[in-house]
């Protein structure tokens, strides 16, 4: 089978030979067709050789020669089929693929192709982004992979089995269950698969106010590439750099970095300082005496100068209501005046990240393209299946326990249930009745008012920094450098929940790359 791209490679080689008398180099093929790398050009050449459409002379440079083509046919691509949840069947011919004529070939046979969306058929070698060639027919044998129409014009790609009084549609993915229907309309059977092997461009991100890399982790898990990372806090660098092999943290005042000096990037990411807007930070907003409220406007300056495809900004829930809503109105108006389409939402970690922490944050997503903005949807809620006890360390050092310490006498009678997180509120203990951890804060390691406390078999203790990392959705293998506990508590309290960021990042990627 020949893909559209391989057809372009073949045509370019043929036209180049006619003009120059010899074949183009791999670099010239890459440049002409705007391929991502020379290795991609080499891949297509090898495929064309295997199909018998190209011949290469032994030990001769620029010796690629198109051979006489075998019998080929063009098959129209008429839309998308779901390898997952069924989607509406809409036929719109938008392209074609070239494949070898089927054997045995009959001029009466009809074929069409569909782009695959989803991963329910990976066991059959059919992956998200592939193209399947379908032979039109209205019946199929048991076990054949078919395009089936169900539930009022919903199309799906599944293995079909006839039972006594119904049909069984079976995915080729052990993580998915089959489903049953009384009525199924077969639109054809899969006869060929064209793999989507061309690497897709990775979207590049700017990681500003990066802290210890929570936002970066979420976006990289979703397939993005970080090209620059910056934070003003020097103590973040050991933690950040210990966990990323590339693009280390640059410690510098962001306002001293000129927008034009930043590398090329597609999205700006920034959990800009929340202290001016948070209850814990006394909500000074744009009038913050340390100048942290003005940093938003420097973000706007970078966006204005560099015009990225989009951005994600994160802040505390109170940003939306600060100064009677005026602060958020200024932020929203500023971004819209730059020509960006904005969507914002308050998401709670325990509802959107499958992490047991009651942490509400506002997320502001912007796109330069209205089409991308219209496609973007914030992630749906997830069931909370992870418990606090799943994230606790097994062997906790003695220093984290309050046993035999002055505070122990004040709190011992109020902390009664193992595995439940309590809070020390300076003068009293508050029980968290929701079964999750209260919001982790930057001052929780300094004896402040939000110290999370639990009881285990050894006694009453505070959460360890590693446990706080896990309750922020950081991976189990996240490395902690030899810093003071108070510093680590501050870093995780100031961070984001990685799993929530990842969910948002996947939706941003879907909106941009469709």
Helices and strands as residue ranges (DSSP letters): H 4-20, H 26-33, H 38-50, E 54-56, E 64-66, E 72-82, E 87-88, E 95-100, E 111-117, G 122-124, E 131-135, E 145-150, E 154-162, E 167-170, E 179-181, E 185-194, E 204-208, H 214-221, E 225-231, H 236-243, E 250-251, G 254-256, G 259-261, E 267-270, G 285-287, G 292-294, H 295-306, E 310-316, G 317-319, G 322-325, H 326-337, E 341-348, H 349-352, E 360-367, H 370-375, G 388-391, G 398-400, H 408-411, E 422-424, E 429-431, E 451-456, E 459-462, H 465-471, H 485-494, H 498-513
